[in-house]
Amino acid sequence: MSTPTNNRVDGFPVGCEWFHTVDDALEKMLDAIACSQKSVRLEVYIFDKSDIGERFRVALVEASRRGVAVYVMVDALGSYDLPNDYFEALKKAGGEFRWFNPLRLKRIGFRDHRKMLVVDDATAFVGGFNIAEAYRGDGVTKGWHDTSVRLSAEFALELGRIFDSMFQLAAEKPRPWVRFRKNVNQRVITTPQGQIITSGPNWRGFKMQQALCAAVQKARRIQIISAYFLPPRQIRKALAKAAKRGAIVTLILAAKTDVSLAQSAARRLYTGLLKAGIRIFEYQPQVLHSKLFLFDDAVFVGSANLDKRSLHINYELLVRLETHHITEEARRFFEQALSRSQEITLEQWRKSRSFLTWLREQWAWFLLAQVDPYLAYRQFTWLRGEVLSETRKKK
């Protein structure tokens, strides 16, 4: 774990702190909630009923009882196993809890995949892991491989505002089109220490994709860890062009996964990437769930994978950092993962492909790269039609 500065604002460290294991991050998050004095905002895709989930629930309830304003939001699909009354004690203590996008067929595809904790508008945690038992461990001997970063007040203030906008969208009985009419899904916010980039359902421009493409085009060294890898064509072409112009492009992808369909779809791309000169490694010890993009000295970390669902459909969050110690910690994290990964060579890859494997990969790619975005687009246009209809009624 990196060492933050000793200066403090409202009891929290100034500067950013990198966490190399989920266990370290979870403990620091619980400590931050315990130290909170004004407000706690927690947003996750999955919150499960487990030992770690119970520890967070107790910490949130205790914070609310001592007068802290506590707001919790979880995605209704990601946390579908969570009992409806799980946060009843928090509500009774004065806190607020909301499900994001309750399950309705006409808008089921648009999920809140963001993971962040903001405490007192003075410190914030952003990463790729959920509040779930599967992530507990060091990502090597136990638990899924993931990471997180603690951010200081400059980021925390803006992240708090982003959370508040999403919390508004998760109102108890929202009209289904409201969440798409509001301008909260695609933003780039610049702070003194870096940028916050958000994505969400939108087919008129993809700011997160544009930011990543721009970084790829300028970089001489590109290092990517992505749990689910199915980038849009523009990013694939940018990566291939970067490799052909002499940039060192290294990908760490999943050998073990919780979504075999996504793994098969990613592997469908290996041959073309390897031919372009891109090096591909697969992480061996545990399920890979990290999302880290390193372009020279620029570090992107957060909830977004390098796939169409993250960049075009889901609500996602990345932060861009270029402080020296965070860049060094991110590189160390990447190198440690690389040392535990197995390289895939073009010759080896070609020899390992049976016809059935090839067919499975083609089918997986078709479903995730073509069918899923198409269905999401149809849902989006239907909801946009509701906006237009509502506007006409008001005139």
C-alpha positions as CSV (number, residue, x, y, z in Angstrom):
1,M,0.0,0.0,0.0
2,S,1.3,3.5,-0.8
3,T,2.0,5.9,2.0
4,P,-0.1,9.1,2.0
5,T,1.1,12.4,3.2
6,N,0.9,13.2,6.9
7,N,-1.1,16.4,6.3
8,R,-4.8,16.0,7.1
9,V,-8.1,17.8,6.2
10,D,-11.0,17.1,8.5
11,G,-9.1,14.2,9.9
12,F,-8.4,12.5,6.6
13,P,-5.1,12.4,4.7
14,V,-4.3,14.9,2.0
15,G,-3.3,13.4,-1.4
16,C,-4.0,10.0,-2.9
17,E,-3.4,6.5,-1.6
18,W,-3.2,3.3,-3.7
19,F,-4.4,0.0,-2.4
20,H,-2.8,-3.2,-3.7
21,T,-5.4,-5.5,-2.1
22,V,-9.1,-5.4,-1.6
23,D,-8.7,-6.3,2.1
24,D,-6.6,-3.1,2.7
25,A,-9.1,-0.9,0.9
26,L,-12.1,-2.4,2.8
27,E,-10.6,-1.8,6.2
28,K,-9.7,1.8,5.3
29,M,-13.2,2.3,4.0
30,L,-14.7,1.0,7.3
31,D,-12.2,3.3,9.2
32,A,-13.4,6.3,7.2
33,I,-17.0,5.5,7.9
34,A,-16.2,5.2,11.7
35,C,-14.5,8.6,11.6
36,S,-17.2,10.3,9.7
37,Q,-18.7,13.5,11.2
38,K,-20.9,15.0,8.5
39,S,-21.9,12.7,5.6
40,V,-21.3,9.2,4.1
41,R,-22.3,8.4,0.5
42,L,-21.9,4.8,-0.6
43,E,-22.6,3.6,-4.2
44,V,-22.0,0.0,-5.3
45,Y,-23.2,-2.4,-7.9
46,I,-23.2,-5.4,-5.6
47,F,-23.8,-5.4,-1.9
48,D,-24.2,-8.9,-0.6
49,K,-25.5,-10.3,2.7
50,S,-22.3,-11.6,4.1
51,D,-19.8,-11.0,6.9
52,I,-18.2,-8.0,5.1
53,G,-21.7,-6.7,4.1
54,E,-22.8,-6.9,7.7
55,R,-19.7,-5.0,8.9
56,F,-20.5,-2.2,6.5
57,R,-24.2,-2.2,7.4
58,V,-23.3,-1.9,11.1
59,A,-20.8,0.9,10.5
60,L,-23.4,2.8,8.4
61,V,-26.1,2.4,11.0
62,E,-23.8,3.5,13.8
63,A,-22.7,6.6,11.8
64,S,-26.3,7.5,11.2
65,R,-27.2,7.1,14.9
66,R,-24.5,9.6,15.8
67,G,-26.0,12.2,13.5
68,V,-24.0,11.6,10.3
69,A,-26.1,12.0,7.1
70,V,-25.8,8.5,5.5
71,Y,-26.9,7.7,1.9
72,V,-26.6,4.3,0.4
73,M,-27.4,3.3,-3.2
74,V,-27.0,-0.2,-4.8
75,D,-27.9,-1.4,-8.2
76,A,-31.2,-3.4,-8.2
77,L,-29.8,-6.1,-10.6
78,G,-26.3,-6.4,-9.2
79,S,-27.7,-6.8,-5.7
80,Y,-30.9,-8.7,-6.6
81,D,-30.1,-11.3,-3.8
82,L,-30.1,-8.6,-1.1
83,P,-33.3,-8.7,1.0
84,N,-35.5,-5.7,0.5
85,D,-35.5,-5.0,4.3
86,Y,-31.7,-5.3,4.6
87,F,-31.2,-1.6,5.3
88,E,-34.3,-1.1,7.4
89,A,-32.2,-0.4,10.4
90,L,-30.3,2.3,8.5
91,K,-33.6,4.0,7.6
92,K,-34.8,3.8,11.2
93,A,-31.6,5.4,12.3
94,G,-32.2,8.3,9.9
95,G,-30.2,7.2,6.9
96,E,-31.4,6.9,3.4
97,F,-31.3,3.8,1.1
98,R,-32.3,3.5,-2.5
99,W,-32.2,0.8,-5.2
100,F,-30.9,2.1,-8.5
101,N,-33.1,1.2,-11.5
102,P,-35.6,-1.3,-10.1
103,L,-36.0,-4.3,-12.4
104,R,-38.3,-3.4,-15.3
105,L,-37.9,-5.1,-18.6
106,K,-38.0,-1.9,-20.7
107,R,-35.0,-0.4,-18.9
108,I,-33.3,-3.5,-17.4
109,G,-30.1,-3.1,-19.5
110,F,-28.9,0.2,-17.9
111,R,-27.1,-0.6,-14.7
112,D,-25.2,1.5,-12.1
113,H,-21.8,-0.2,-12.1
114,R,-20.0,2.5,-10.2
115,K,-18.3,1.8,-6.9
116,M,-17.4,4.7,-4.6
117,L,-17.5,5.9,-1.0
118,V,-17.4,9.6,-0.2
119,V,-17.0,10.6,3.4
120,D,-17.5,14.2,4.7
121,D,-16.7,15.6,1.2
122,A,-13.1,15.2,2.5
123,T,-12.0,11.8,1.3
124,A,-13.3,9.3,-1.3
125,F,-12.6,5.8,-2.4
126,V,-13.0,4.7,-6.1
127,G,-12.2,1.2,-7.5
128,G,-13.5,-1.9,-9.2
129,F,-14.7,-4.1,-6.3
130,N,-18.0,-4.5,-4.7
131,I,-19.0,-5.0,-1.0
132,A,-19.1,-8.8,-1.3
133,E,-17.3,-11.8,0.2
134,A,-15.8,-13.0,-3.1
135,Y,-13.4,-10.0,-3.1
136,R,-11.9,-10.4,0.3
137,G,-8.3,-11.4,0.2
138,D,-5.1,-10.4,-1.5
139,G,-6.1,-11.5,-5.0
140,V,-3.3,-14.0,-5.0
141,T,-3.9,-16.7,-2.4
142,K,-7.5,-15.7,-1.8
143,G,-10.2,-13.4,-3.2
144,W,-10.7,-11.8,-6.6
145,H,-7.9,-9.6,-7.9
146,D,-8.9,-5.9,-7.7
147,T,-7.7,-2.5,-6.6
148,S,-8.9,0.9,-5.3
149,V,-7.6,4.4,-4.7
150,R,-8.3,6.8,-1.9
151,L,-8.8,10.4,-3.2
152,S,-8.5,13.7,-1.3
153,A,-11.0,16.6,-0.9
154,E,-10.6,18.0,-4.4
155,F,-12.0,14.8,-5.8
156,A,-14.3,14.0,-2.9
157,L,-16.3,17.2,-3.3
158,E,-17.0,16.5,-7.0
159,L,-17.7,12.8,-6.5
160,G,-20.2,13.8,-3.8
161,R,-22.0,15.9,-6.4
162,I,-22.0,13.1,-8.9
163,F,-23.4,10.7,-6.3
164,D,-26.2,13.2,-5.4
165,S,-27.2,13.5,-9.1
166,M,-27.4,9.7,-9.3
167,F,-29.2,9.5,-6.0
168,Q,-31.8,11.9,-7.4
169,L,-32.3,9.5,-10.3
170,A,-32.9,6.6,-8.0
171,A,-36.0,8.3,-6.5
172,E,-38.6,5.8,-5.3
173,K,-40.9,6.1,-8.2
174,P,-39.1,7.8,-11.1
175,R,-40.6,8.0,-14.5
176,P,-38.5,5.6,-16.7
177,W,-37.3,8.3,-19.0
178,V,-36.0,10.8,-16.4
179,R,-32.7,9.0,-15.8
180,F,-31.8,9.5,-19.4
181,R,-33.0,13.1,-19.8
182,K,-30.8,14.4,-17.0
183,N,-27.2,15.3,-17.9
184,V,-25.5,13.2,-15.3
185,N,-24.3,10.2,-17.3
186,Q,-21.4,11.6,-19.3
187,R,-19.1,14.1,-17.8
188,V,-15.4,15.0,-17.6
189,I,-14.5,17.0,-14.5
190,T,-11.0,18.5,-14.0
191,T,-9.6,18.9,-10.6
192,P,-6.2,20.2,-9.5
193,Q,-5.0,16.6,-9.1
194,G,-6.6,15.0,-12.2
195,Q,-9.9,14.2,-13.8
196,I,-13.2,12.4,-13.1
197,I,-14.8,10.8,-16.1
198,T,-18.3,9.3,-16.0
199,S,-20.2,7.3,-18.6
200,G,-23.8,6.3,-19.0
201,P,-26.5,5.4,-21.6
202,N,-25.9,7.8,-24.5
203,W,-25.6,7.3,-28.2
204,R,-24.6,10.9,-29.1
205,G,-20.9,10.8,-28.0
206,F,-18.9,8.6,-25.6
207,K,-16.7,10.8,-23.5
208,M,-15.0,8.0,-21.6
209,Q,-14.2,6.2,-24.8
210,Q,-12.9,9.5,-26.3
211,A,-10.7,10.1,-23.3
212,L,-9.2,6.6,-23.5
213,C,-8.7,6.8,-27.3
214,A,-6.9,10.1,-26.9
215,A,-4.6,8.6,-24.3
216,V,-3.8,5.6,-26.4
217,Q,-3.0,7.7,-29.4
218,K,-0.3,9.7,-27.5
219,A,1.2,7.0,-25.4
220,R,4.5,5.2,-25.9
221,R,3.8,2.7,-23.2
222,I,0.4,1.2,-22.7
223,Q,-0.4,-1.2,-19.8
224,I,-4.0,-2.4,-19.4
225,I,-5.7,-4.7,-16.9
226,S,-9.3,-5.4,-17.7
227,A,-11.5,-8.1,-16.2
228,Y,-13.8,-8.0,-19.2
229,F,-12.2,-7.0,-22.5
230,L,-14.4,-6.3,-25.5
231,P,-13.4,-2.7,-26.6
232,P,-15.2,-0.9,-29.4
233,R,-13.6,-1.0,-32.8
234,Q,-12.1,2.6,-32.4
235,I,-10.1,1.5,-29.3
236,R,-9.0,-1.8,-30.9
237,K,-7.8,0.1,-33.9
238,A,-6.0,2.7,-31.7
239,L,-4.3,0.0,-29.8
240,A,-3.2,-1.8,-33.0
241,K,-1.9,1.5,-34.5
242,A,0.0,2.3,-31.3
243,A,1.8,-1.1,-31.4
244,K,2.6,-0.7,-35.0
245,R,4.2,2.7,-34.5
246,G,6.4,1.2,-31.8
247,A,4.5,1.7,-28.6
248,I,4.8,-1.1,-26.1
249,V,1.3,-2.4,-25.5
250,T,0.7,-5.0,-22.8
251,L,-2.7,-6.4,-21.8
252,I,-3.4,-8.5,-18.7
253,L,-6.7,-10.3,-19.1
254,A,-8.5,-13.1,-17.2
255,A,-7.5,-16.7,-17.1
256,K,-10.2,-17.3,-14.4
257,T,-13.4,-15.4,-14.7
258,D,-16.9,-15.2,-13.2
259,V,-18.4,-14.6,-16.6
260,S,-17.3,-17.3,-19.1
261,L,-19.2,-15.7,-22.0
262,A,-17.3,-12.5,-21.6
263,Q,-14.0,-14.4,-21.5
264,S,-14.9,-16.3,-24.7
265,A,-15.8,-13.0,-26.4
266,A,-12.5,-11.4,-25.4
267,R,-10.5,-14.4,-26.7
268,R,-12.2,-14.0,-30.1
269,L,-10.0,-10.9,-30.5
270,Y,-6.7,-12.4,-29.5
271,T,-5.5,-13.4,-32.9
272,G,-5.9,-9.9,-34.4
273,L,-4.3,-8.2,-31.4
274,L,-1.3,-10.5,-31.3
275,K,-0.7,-10.0,-35.1
276,A,-0.6,-6.3,-34.4
277,G,2.2,-6.8,-32.0
278,I,0.2,-6.4,-28.8
279,R,1.4,-8.6,-25.9
280,I,-1.4,-10.5,-24.1
281,F,-1.0,-12.1,-20.6
282,E,-3.7,-14.0,-18.6
283,Y,-3.7,-13.6,-14.8
284,Q,-3.5,-17.1,-13.2
285,P,-3.9,-17.2,-9.4
286,Q,-7.5,-15.9,-8.9
287,V,-10.5,-14.4,-10.7
288,L,-9.3,-11.1,-12.3
289,H,-11.7,-8.2,-11.6
290,S,-9.3,-5.2,-11.8
291,K,-9.7,-2.3,-14.1
292,L,-6.4,-0.3,-14.6
293,F,-5.3,1.7,-17.6
294,L,-1.7,3.1,-17.7
295,F,-0.7,5.4,-20.5
296,D,2.9,6.5,-19.9
297,D,2.5,8.5,-16.6
298,A,-1.3,8.8,-16.7
299,V,-3.3,6.4,-14.6
300,F,-7.0,5.6,-15.1
301,V,-8.7,3.5,-12.4
302,G,-12.3,2.9,-11.4
303,S,-15.3,0.7,-12.2
304,A,-15.1,0.7,-16.0
305,N,-13.9,-2.3,-18.0
306,L,-12.6,-1.9,-21.6
307,D,-15.8,-3.1,-23.2
308,K,-18.9,-1.7,-24.9
309,R,-21.2,-2.2,-21.9
310,S,-18.9,0.0,-19.7
311,L,-18.2,2.7,-22.3
312,H,-21.7,2.9,-23.9
313,I,-24.4,1.5,-21.7
314,N,-23.7,1.3,-18.0
315,Y,-23.2,4.1,-15.5
316,E,-19.4,4.0,-14.9
317,L,-16.7,6.0,-13.2
318,L,-13.0,6.5,-13.9
319,V,-10.5,8.8,-12.3
320,R,-7.4,10.0,-14.2
321,L,-4.3,10.7,-12.0
322,E,-0.8,11.7,-12.9
323,T,0.8,12.3,-9.5
324,H,4.3,10.6,-9.3
325,H,3.7,8.3,-6.4
326,I,0.3,7.1,-7.7
327,T,1.9,6.4,-11.1
328,E,4.7,4.4,-9.4
329,E,2.2,2.4,-7.2
330,A,0.0,1.7,-10.3
331,R,3.1,0.4,-12.2
332,R,4.1,-1.7,-9.3
333,F,0.5,-3.2,-9.1
334,F,0.7,-3.9,-12.8
335,E,4.1,-5.5,-12.6
336,Q,3.1,-7.7,-9.7
337,A,0.0,-8.9,-11.7
338,L,2.2,-9.4,-14.8
339,S,4.6,-11.7,-12.8
340,R,1.7,-13.9,-11.9
341,S,0.4,-14.1,-15.5
342,Q,1.1,-16.4,-18.4
343,E,1.9,-14.9,-21.8
344,I,-0.2,-15.9,-24.8
345,T,1.8,-16.2,-28.1
346,L,0.4,-16.2,-31.5
347,E,1.8,-19.6,-32.4
348,Q,0.6,-21.1,-29.1
349,W,-2.8,-19.5,-29.6
350,R,-3.3,-20.8,-33.1
351,K,-2.4,-24.3,-32.0
352,S,-4.8,-24.3,-29.1
353,R,-7.9,-23.4,-31.1
354,S,-10.4,-26.2,-31.8
355,F,-13.3,-25.6,-34.1
356,L,-15.8,-25.8,-31.2
357,T,-13.7,-23.4,-29.2
358,W,-13.6,-21.0,-32.2
359,L,-17.4,-21.4,-32.6
360,R,-18.1,-20.6,-29.0
361,E,-15.9,-17.5,-29.1
362,Q,-17.7,-16.3,-32.3
363,W,-21.1,-16.8,-30.7
364,A,-20.0,-15.1,-27.4
365,W,-18.6,-12.1,-29.3
366,F,-21.8,-11.8,-31.4
367,L,-24.0,-11.8,-28.3
368,L,-22.0,-9.3,-26.3
369,A,-20.5,-7.1,-29.0
370,Q,-23.6,-7.0,-31.3
371,V,-26.8,-8.2,-29.7
372,D,-26.4,-6.6,-26.2
373,P,-25.5,-3.1,-27.5
374,Y,-28.4,-3.3,-30.1
375,L,-30.9,-4.3,-27.5
376,A,-29.7,-1.5,-25.2
377,Y,-29.9,1.0,-28.1
378,R,-33.5,-0.1,-28.8
379,Q,-34.4,0.4,-25.1
380,F,-32.7,3.8,-25.2
381,T,-34.6,5.0,-28.3
382,W,-37.9,3.8,-26.8
383,L,-37.2,5.7,-23.6
384,R,-36.2,8.8,-25.6
385,G,-39.5,8.5,-27.4
386,E,-41.2,8.8,-24.0
387,V,-39.3,12.0,-23.4
388,L,-40.5,13.5,-26.7
389,S,-44.1,12.3,-26.0
390,E,-44.0,13.9,-22.5
391,T,-42.6,17.1,-24.0
392,R,-45.5,17.3,-26.5
393,K,-48.1,16.8,-23.8
394,K,-46.7,19.7,-21.8
395,K,-47.0,22.1,-24.8
